[in-house]
Amino acid sequence: MGFFDFFKKLVNIEGKGREEKKEADGGELSFEVKFSEIAKFTAPLEKESVERVNSAAAEFYSEIFEKKEELKELSEELKKFDLNKRKEPEKIKFIVNQNREAYLAFIAIFLLDIEKINKEEEIEKNIEKIRKSLDNFTRQSARSYYIVNELIGKELKNITEKLKEIDELLGEFVSKNLELIARIKNISKLDEKIKDLLEKKKFEKEIEKNSLLIKEKKNEYEKKFQMLKEDIEKIKSSDDFKKSVELGEKIQIKEREIFDLSCFISQEANFKILDKYSYYSPENKKIIDKFKDNSLEILPPENEGQFLRIVKECINLINQEKIQVKQWQKEKIIKSLMGLDKEKIKELREKHDSLKKELESLKKMENPIRINEKQDDLDKISSEIKILEKEICLEEEKKGKLTGKIKEETAEIENSIHKIFNKRVKITNIV
């Protein structure tokens, strides 16, 4: 059964996903072919073409090796020709003999090239090798040929005729089998295109699968996000949360009052003046530094006298201008330091202790609802969702580019099938 008979038989099979259609312009028939069944179209033609080429190749090798042997025999006849039979001067015969040896050496190279031919290689490659070797022989032996031809005509003519037969054999094989060889190459290229398309389709499926997994993961995060958001809203609307917020605000107010008190003390004590004083009285530097580092903890009564003495000495040093201050600030600084007397320190200490007790009392009442942790979790989930959305976009972009490439290559395969089969084909069900 011929290939195109097989083709028609495939088209007429019902229920196999192939449907014959008439083109709108009334032109040639077109066929819908499942991607998985393309091999059924290519295999018979490839088999038929390969068998015909192999048969022609076997015949060609038989003839070329036969002519090789004949050429070898003719070269022996040329070698055995006795130049002594000729009456030309010895000098001429010597020159002719040298060129005969050169010509025979070129023939031996050509015969060896034919001998090296590997029948397992593609026939067109072997044809090209023989053609190249023959061209090399013709070019290299031209000068020797013309010199030898002066005295040895018949034997040389027999060789050139045999070489011409070999040349004609090469040309005849190419002209008769060129279409078949090209068809086999086209089918081989088609197979490569199909394999490449299958790989791309496989990769496309992997992208789709990965995209689906990312979307599922995104859906899970979105559910968690919604549940957590609802949970936060529920907490915010509860009475306990409102009380917790109010209590937190009260605690912040007390902490602010204590901080403001610390700022007042720092301002009244004037830390810069105390720093300058420490240069005149290094032995008191530790007391000054301790007061500066923790002025919120007002000096305990046992250190009070020592601190008041330091303040008094600072005032004296300023008046003596041993501690330099700007003149317009002098009166204000002295007044501020003089305000830090025993009664003032006691007042500040009591106020500080009172604020501290109130703060501790409020903190004992505090039962914070950990909404901030939930909000942090919500923000993290939101960030994850955005990352997944970007990943989905990237996957869709990759898939879009790959799908476009698949369409292009599918069209190329359809065109290749048209060239090979001379039939319009529409590929369907690419898997």
For each residue, the residues with C-beta under 8 A, 3 or more apart:
1: 5 6 9
2: 5 6 48
3: 6 7 44 45 48
4: 7 8
5: 1 2 8 9
6: 1 2 3 9 10 44
7: 3 4 10 11 41 44 421 423
8: 4 5 11 12
9: 1 5 6 12 13
10: 6 7 13 16 18 37 40 41
11: 7 8 18 20 31
12: 8 9 20
13: 9 10 16 18
14:
15:
16: 10 13 34 37
17: 32 33 34 37 428 429
18: 10 11 13 31 32 33 34 37
19: 31 32
20: 11 12 29 30 31
21: 29 30 31 32
22: 26 29 30
23: 26 27 28 29 30 424
24:
25:
26: 22 23
27: 23
28: 23 423 424
29: 20 21 22 23 423 424
30: 20 21 22 23 423 424 425 426
31: 11 18 19 20 21 423 424 425 426
32: 17 18 19 21 425 426 428
33: 17 18 37 38 41 417 425 426 427 428
34: 16 17 18 37 38 427 428 429
35: 38 427 428 429 430 431
36: 39 429 431
37: 10 16 17 18 33 34 40 41
38: 33 34 35 41 42 190 194 413 417 427
39: 36 42 43 194
40: 10 37 43 44
41: 7 10 33 37 38 44 45 417 421 425
42: 38 39 45 46 187 190 191 417 420
43: 39 40 46 47
44: 3 6 7 40 41 47 48
45: 3 41 42 48 49 183 187 420 421
46: 42 43 49 50 184 187
47: 43 44 50 51
48: 2 3 44 45 51 52
49: 45 46 52 53 180 183 184 187
50: 46 47 53 54 184
51: 47 48 54 55
52: 48 49 55 56 177 180
53: 49 50 56 57 123 177 180 181 184
54: 50 51 57 58
55: 51 52 58 59
56: 52 53 59 60 123 173 176 177 180
57: 53 54 60 61 119 123
58: 54 55 61 62
59: 55 56 62 63
60: 56 57 63 64 123 169 173
61: 57 58 64 65 117 119
62: 58 59 65 66
63: 59 60 66 67 169
64: 60 61 67 68 114 117 130 166 169
65: 61 62 68 69 114
66: 62 63 69 70
67: 63 64 70 71 162 165 166 169
68: 64 65 71 72 111 114 115
69: 65 66 72 73
70: 66 67 73 74 162
71: 67 68 74 75 107 110 111 159 162 163 166
72: 68 69 75 76 111
73: 69 70 76 77
74: 70 71 77 78 155 158 159 162
75: 71 72 78 79 104 107 108 111 159
76: 72 73 79 80
77: 73 74 80 81 155 158
78: 74 75 81 100 103 104 148 152 155 156 159
79: 75 76 100 104
80: 76 77
81: 77 78 100 152 155
82: 85
83: 86 93 96 97 151 152
84: 93
85: 82
86: 83 93 151
87:
88: 92 93 151
89: 92 93
90: 93 94
91: 94 95
92: 88 89 95 96 150 151
93: 83 84 86 88 89 90 96 97 151
94: 90 91 97 98
95: 91 92 98 99 147
96: 83 92 93 99 100 147 148 150 151 152
97: 83 93 94 100 101
98: 94 95 101 102
99: 95 96 102 103 143 144 147 148
100: 78 79 81 96 97 103 104 144 148 152
101: 97 98 104 105
102: 98 99 105 106 141 144
103: 78 99 100 106 107 141 144 145 148 156
104: 75 78 79 100 101 107 108
105: 101 102 108 109
106: 102 103 109 110 137 140 141 144
107: 71 75 103 104 110 111 137 141 159
108: 75 104 105 111 112
109: 105 106 112 113 133 136 137
110: 71 106 107 113 114 133 134 136 137
111: 68 71 72 75 107 108 114 115
112: 108 109 115 116
113: 109 110 116 117 129 130 133
114: 64 65 68 110 111 117 130 133
115: 68 111 112
116: 112 113
117: 61 64 113 114 121 126 129 130
118: 121 126
119: 57 61 126
120:
121: 117 118 125 126
122: 125 126
123: 53 56 57 60 126 127 173 177 181
124: 127 128 174 181
125: 121 122 128 129
126: 117 118 119 121 122 123 129 130
127: 123 124 130 131 170 173 174
128: 124 125 131 132
129: 113 117 125 126 132 133
130: 64 113 114 117 126 127 133 134 166 170
131: 127 128 134 135 170
132: 128 129 135 136
133: 109 110 113 114 129 130 136 137
134: 110 130 131 137 138 163 166 167 170
135: 131 132 138 139
136: 109 110 132 133 139 140
137: 106 107 109 110 133 134 140 141 163
138: 134 135 141 142 163
139: 135 136 142
140: 106 136 137
141: 102 103 106 107 137 138 144 145
142: 138 139 145 146
143: 99 146 147
144: 99 100 102 103 106 141 147 148
145: 103 141 142 148 149 156 160
146: 142 143 149 150
147: 95 96 99 143 144 150
148: 78 96 99 100 103 144 145 151 152 156
149: 145 146 152 153 156
150: 92 96 146 147
151: 83 86 88 92 93 96 148
152: 78 81 83 96 100 148 149 155 156
153: 149 156 157
154: 157 158
155: 74 77 78 81 152 158 159
156: 78 103 145 148 149 152 153 159 160
157: 153 154 160 161
158: 74 77 154 155 161 162
159: 71 74 75 78 107 155 156 162 163
160: 145 156 157 163 164
161: 157 158 164 165
162: 67 70 71 74 158 159 165 166
163: 71 134 137 138 159 160 166 167
164: 160 161 167 168
165: 67 161 162 168 169
166: 64 67 71 130 134 162 163 169 170
167: 134 163 164 170 171
168: 164 165 171 172
169: 60 63 64 67 165 166 172 173
170: 127 130 131 134 166 167 173 174
171: 167 168 174 175
172: 168 169 175 176
173: 56 60 123 127 169 170 176 177
174: 124 127 170 171 177 178
175: 171 172 178
176: 56 172 173
177: 52 53 56 123 173 174 180 181
178: 174 175 181 182
179: 182 183
180: 49 52 53 56 177 183 184
181: 53 123 124 177 178 184 185
182: 178 179 185 186
183: 45 49 179 180 186 187 420
184: 46 49 50 53 180 181 187 188
185: 181 182 188 189
186: 182 183 189 190 416 419 420
187: 42 45 46 49 183 184 190 191 420
188: 184 185 191 192
189: 185 186 192 193 416
190: 38 42 186 187 193 194 413 416 417 420
191: 42 187 188 194 195
192: 188 189 195 196
193: 189 190 196 197 409 412 413 416
194: 38 39 190 191 197 198 413
195: 191 192 198 199
196: 192 193 199 200 409
197: 193 194 200 201 406 409 410 413 430
198: 194 195 201 202
199: 195 196 202 203
200: 196 197 203 204 402 405 406 409
201: 197 198 204 205 406 430 431
202: 198 199 205 206
203: 199 200 206 207 402
204: 200 201 207 208 399 402 403 406
205: 201 202 208 209
206: 202 203 209 210
207: 203 204 210 211 395 398 399 402
208: 204 205 211 212 399
209: 205 206 212 213
210: 206 207 213 214 395
211: 207 208 214 215 392 395 396 399
212: 208 209 215 216
213: 209 210 216 217
214: 210 211 217 218 388 391 392 395
215: 211 212 218 219 392
216: 212 213 219 220
217: 213 214 220 221 388
218: 214 215 221 222 385 388 389 392
219: 215 216 222 223
220: 216 217 223 224
221: 217 218 224 225 381 384 385 388
222: 218 219 225 226 385
223: 219 220 226 227
224: 220 221 227 228 381
225: 221 222 228 229 378 381 382 385
226: 222 223 229 230
227: 223 224 230 231
228: 224 225 231 232 374 377 378 381
229: 225 226 232 233 378
230: 226 227 233 234
231: 227 228 234 235 374
232: 228 229 235 236 371 374 375 378
233: 229 230 236 237
234: 230 231 237 238
235: 231 232 238 241 369 371 374
236: 232 233 241 371
237: 233 234 241
238: 234 235 241 242 369
239: 242 243
240: 243 244 367 369
241: 235 236 237 238 244 245 369 371
242: 238 239 245 246
243: 239 240 246 247
244: 240 241 247 248 366 367 368 369
245: 241 242 248 249
246: 242 243 249 250
247: 243 244 250 251 362 365 366
248: 244 245 251 252 366 368
249: 245 246 252 253
250: 246 247 253 254 362
251: 247 248 254 255 359 362 363 366
252: 248 249 255 256
253: 249 250 256 257
254: 250 251 257 258 355 358 359 362
255: 251 252 258 259 359
256: 252 253 259 260
257: 253 254 260 261 355
258: 254 255 261 262 296 352 355 356 359
259: 255 256 262 263
260: 256 257 263 264
261: 257 258 264 265 296 348 351 352 355
262: 258 259 265 266 295 296
263: 259 260 266 267
264: 260 261 267 268 348
265: 261 262 268 269 295 298 348
266: 262 263 269 271 292 295
267: 263 264 270 336
268: 264 265 336 337 339 340 344
269: 265 266 274 291 295 311 337 340
270: 267 273 274 333 336 337
271: 266 274 275 292
272: 275 276
273: 270 276 277 314 318 323 325 333 337
274: 269 270 271 277 278 288 291 292 310 314
275: 271 272 278 279 288
276: 272 273 279 280 323 324
277: 273 274 280 281 284 288 310 313 314 317 323
278: 274 275 281 282 284 285 288 289
279: 275 276 282
280: 276 277 313 317 322 323
281: 277 278 284 285 310 313
282: 278 279 285
283:
284: 277 278 281 287 288 306 310
285: 278 281 282 288 289
286: 289 290
287: 284 290 291 303 306 307 310
288: 274 275 277 278 284 285 291 292 310
289: 278 285 286 292 293
290: 286 287 293 294
291: 269 274 287 288 294 295 299 307
292: 266 271 274 288 289 295
293: 289 290
294: 290 291 297
295: 262 265 266 269 291 292 298
296: 258 261 262 352
297: 294 352
298: 265 295 345 348 349 352 353
299: 291 303 304 307 345 349
300: 303 304
301: 304
302:
303: 287 299 300 306 307
304: 299 300 301 307 308 342 345
305: 308 309
306: 284 287 303 309 310
307: 287 291 299 303 304 310 311 345
308: 304 305 311 312 340 341 342 345
309: 305 306 312 313
310: 274 277 281 284 287 288 306 307 313 314
311: 269 307 308 314 315 337 340
312: 308 309 315 316
313: 277 280 281 309 310 316 317
314: 273 274 277 310 311 317 318 323 337
315: 311 312 318 319 334 337 338
316: 312 313 319 320
317: 277 280 313 314 320 322 323
318: 273 314 315 321 322 323 325 330 333 334
319: 315 316 334
320: 316 317
321: 318 324
322: 280 317 318
323: 273 276 277 280 314 317 318
324: 276 321
325: 273 318 329 330 333
326: 329 330
327: 330
328:
329: 325 326 332 333
330: 318 325 326 327 333 334
331: 334 335
332: 329 335 336
333: 270 273 318 325 329 330 336 337
334: 315 318 319 330 331 337 338
335: 331 332 338 339
336: 267 268 270 332 333 339 340
337: 268 269 270 273 311 314 315 333 334 340
338: 315 334 335 341
339: 268 335 336 344
340: 268 269 308 311 336 337 344 345
341: 308 338 344 345
342: 304 308 345 346
343: 346 347
344: 268 339 340 341 347 348
345: 298 299 304 307 308 340 341 342 348 349
346: 342 343 349 350
347: 343 344 350 351
348: 261 264 265 298 344 345 351 352
349: 298 299 345 346 352 353
350: 346 347 353 354
351: 261 347 348 354 355
352: 258 261 296 297 298 348 349 355 356
353: 298 349 350 356 357
354: 350 351 357 358
355: 254 257 258 261 351 352 358 359
356: 258 352 353 359 360
357: 353 354 360 361
358: 254 354 355 361 362
359: 251 254 255 258 355 356 362 363
360: 356 357 363 364
361: 357 358 364 365
362: 247 250 251 254 358 359 365 366
363: 251 359 360 366
364: 360 361
365: 247 361 362
366: 244 247 248 251 362 363
367: 240 244
368: 244 248
369: 235 238 240 241 244
370: 373 374
371: 232 235 236 241 374 375
372: 375 376
373: 370 376 377
374: 228 231 232 235 370 371 377 378
375: 232 371 372 378 379
376: 372 373 379 380
377: 228 373 374 380 381
378: 225 228 229 232 374 375 381 382
379: 375 376 382 383
380: 376 377 383 384
381: 221 224 225 228 377 378 384 385
382: 225 378 379 385 386
383: 379 380 386 387
384: 221 380 381 387 388
385: 218 221 222 225 381 382 388 389
386: 382 383 389 390
387: 383 384 390 391
388: 214 217 218 221 384 385 391 392
389: 218 385 386 392 393
390: 386 387 393 394
391: 214 387 388 394 395
392: 211 214 215 218 388 389 395 396
393: 389 390 396 397
394: 390 391 397 398
395: 207 210 211 214 391 392 398 399
396: 211 392 393 399 400
397: 393 394 400 401
398: 207 394 395 401 402
399: 204 207 208 211 395 396 402 403
400: 396 397 403 404
401: 397 398 404 405
402: 200 203 204 207 398 399 405 406
403: 204 399 400 406 407
404: 400 401 407 408
405: 200 401 402 408 409
406: 197 200 201 204 402 403 409 410 430
407: 403 404 410 411
408: 404 405 411 412
409: 193 196 197 200 405 406 412 413
410: 197 406 407 413 414 427 430
411: 407 408 414 415
412: 193 408 409 415 416
413: 38 190 193 194 197 409 410 416 417 427
414: 410 411 417 418 424 425 426 427
415: 411 412 418 419
416: 186 189 190 193 412 413 419 420
417: 33 38 41 42 190 413 414 420 421 423 425
418: 414 415 421 422 423 424 425
419: 186 415 416 422
420: 42 45 183 186 187 190 416 417
421: 7 41 45 417 418 425
422: 418 419
423: 7 28 29 30 31 417 418
424: 23 28 29 30 31 414 418
425: 30 31 32 33 41 414 417 418 421
426: 30 31 32 33 414
427: 33 34 35 38 410 413 414 430
428: 17 32 33 34 35
429: 17 34 35 36
430: 35 197 201 406 410 427
431: 35 36 201
